[in-house]
Amino acid sequence: MRKEVTFPKLRGAIASMGISQKGLVSLMEEKGLVITPSSLSNKINGERDFKRTEMQVISEILGESPVDLFFNVEYTNCVLKEMKSKTA
């Protein structure tokens, strides 16, 4: 059974910057947010949840929207459309 890839857009943004997860941790520390490489890895692999501040700092570093990096926009839009149709 194939394991689902978690946070594909986040992984892609990190790779497109040409940095490693350790490099991202260093950049996060420069912004005042301390996290270990192991903790970041656990979060990217879906074993732990990201904190809001972590999502904000990572998004700032990568120059991307937190919604784009951390949330499945297609799924969210589908749920919102379904909710609207039920209330109409």
C-alpha positions as CSV (number, residue, x, y, z in Angstrom):
1,M,0.0,0.0,0.0
2,R,1.4,3.4,-1.0
3,K,1.7,6.0,1.7
4,E,0.1,9.4,0.9
5,V,2.6,12.2,0.4
6,T,1.8,14.9,2.9
7,F,2.1,18.6,2.2
8,P,3.2,18.2,-1.5
9,K,3.1,21.9,-2.2
10,L,5.2,22.7,0.9
11,R,7.7,20.0,-0.2
12,G,7.8,21.5,-3.7
13,A,8.3,25.1,-2.4
14,I,11.2,24.0,-0.2
15,A,12.8,22.1,-3.1
16,S,12.3,25.0,-5.5
17,M,14.3,27.2,-3.1
18,G,17.1,24.7,-3.2
19,I,17.2,24.3,0.6
20,S,17.0,21.3,2.9
21,Q,14.7,20.9,5.9
22,K,17.7,21.8,8.0
23,G,18.2,24.9,6.0
24,L,14.6,25.8,6.5
25,V,15.0,25.3,10.3
26,S,18.0,27.7,10.2
27,L,15.9,30.3,8.4
28,M,13.1,29.8,10.9
29,E,15.5,30.4,13.7
30,E,16.7,33.6,12.1
31,K,13.0,34.7,12.3
32,G,12.9,33.9,16.0
33,L,11.1,30.5,15.8
34,V,13.1,27.6,17.2
35,I,12.3,24.1,16.0
36,T,14.4,21.1,15.7
37,P,15.0,19.4,12.3
38,S,13.4,16.3,13.7
39,S,10.3,18.2,14.7
40,L,10.0,19.8,11.3
41,S,10.4,16.4,9.6
42,N,7.6,14.9,11.8
43,K,5.3,17.8,10.9
44,I,6.0,17.6,7.2
45,N,5.5,13.8,7.3
46,G,2.1,14.3,9.0
47,E,3.1,12.8,12.3
48,R,2.6,16.0,14.2
49,D,0.5,19.2,13.6
50,F,2.0,22.5,12.5
51,K,1.3,25.5,14.9
52,R,-0.2,28.6,13.3
53,T,3.0,30.6,14.0
54,E,5.1,27.9,12.2
55,M,2.8,28.0,9.2
56,Q,3.1,31.8,9.1
57,V,6.9,31.9,9.4
58,I,7.4,29.1,6.8
59,S,5.0,30.8,4.4
60,E,6.9,34.1,4.8
61,I,10.3,32.4,4.2
62,L,9.0,30.6,1.1
63,G,7.0,33.5,-0.2
64,E,3.8,31.5,-0.5
65,S,0.4,31.7,1.0
66,P,-0.2,29.5,4.1
67,V,-3.4,28.3,2.4
68,D,-1.5,27.1,-0.7
69,L,1.2,25.4,1.3
70,F,-0.7,23.8,4.2
71,F,-4.3,23.2,3.0
72,N,-5.8,21.2,0.2
73,V,-7.5,24.1,-1.6
74,E,-9.4,21.8,-4.0
75,Y,-11.0,19.8,-1.1
76,T,-11.8,23.0,0.8
77,N,-13.5,24.5,-2.2
78,C,-15.5,21.3,-2.7
79,V,-16.7,21.3,0.9
80,L,-17.7,25.0,0.7
81,K,-19.7,24.4,-2.5
82,E,-21.5,21.5,-0.8
83,M,-22.3,23.6,2.2
84,K,-23.7,26.4,0.1
85,S,-25.9,24.0,-1.9
86,K,-27.4,22.6,1.4
87,T,-28.2,26.0,2.7
88,A,-29.8,27.2,-0.6
